[in-house]
Amino acid sequence: MVEAPSTLRQYGVLLRIGLQSALQYRADFVMTAIGAIAYEAVSLAFVGVIVFAFGSIGGWSFVEVAFVYGIRAMGHALHGVLSGQLWGTDEVVRRGEFDRFLLRPVNPLVQLLARRFQVTAVGDIVFGLVVLTITAVAAPIVWTVGSVAFLIVAVVGSALVESAVMLAFASLSFRLLVSIPALRVADLVFVTFGPYPLSVLPRTVAQLLTFVLPLAYAGFFPAAVLLGREADLFVPVWLAYASPAVGVLLYAAAVAFFHRQLRHYASPGH
């Protein structure tokens, strides 16, 4: 078994190589990052239109909703760096590229995650950081060392929750040879419902987005805790506070699921 420090070191080296490779095409790098910023800006503007049309959403002001968006945007950006290449898993498996991953002395999952650098993540990070900073200052939150620390780990937890879901679905490629439809559905759910307080949804839907597809831990729960809106929670308060830990546990489970599904890999050359 590859030790965790060694695995992280391998990932860091491959990520740096991927970034250096992407920077060889500076114009494409810049334009792709700008395009990602523009896409996120349009998405936030749509959220703003919805909130202003109704005055608020479930009693949440635009600043509060935008704070949820900021956490999700930063979490999604980090997810893009960590797991953006999962969208290519089908192609890697069907074309036999995964054979090379198994022959190299590097964790196959690390090679899959770092096979290329996700340039759009750069624009996502810039936009997410700006939105999160502005909304954190504007939101009715009394910031302390503890709350700042919780925000940081909540963003990391958000990235791990999304990455865990996408990794679990991508792992199905080893059995089914196709995972793109499942990835698209999961991505659509995260994009569609992620920016909003889930307490405004019907209770059944909110529960599904908590215990089936764990979107609530990626934005709404940590935002509700920081904003002091525990009354809007539909789960025990301790579960919302545990959102970062849930992200870690889910990602660990997704990694284990990936390696379990890897046993079913059959090279197209066999």
Secondary structure by P-SEA (a helix, b strand, c coil): cccaaaaaaaaaaaaaaaaaaaacaaaaaaaaaaaaaaaaaaaaaaaaaaaaaccccccccaaaaaaaaaaaaaaaaaaaaccccccaaaaaaaaccccccccccccaaaaaaccccaaaaaaaaaaaaaaaaaaaaaccccccaaaaaaaaaaaaaaaaaaaaaaaaaaaccccccccaaaaaaaaaaaaaccccccccccaaaaaaaccccccccccaaaaaaaacccccccccaaaaaaaaaaaaaaaaaaaaaaaaaccccccccc
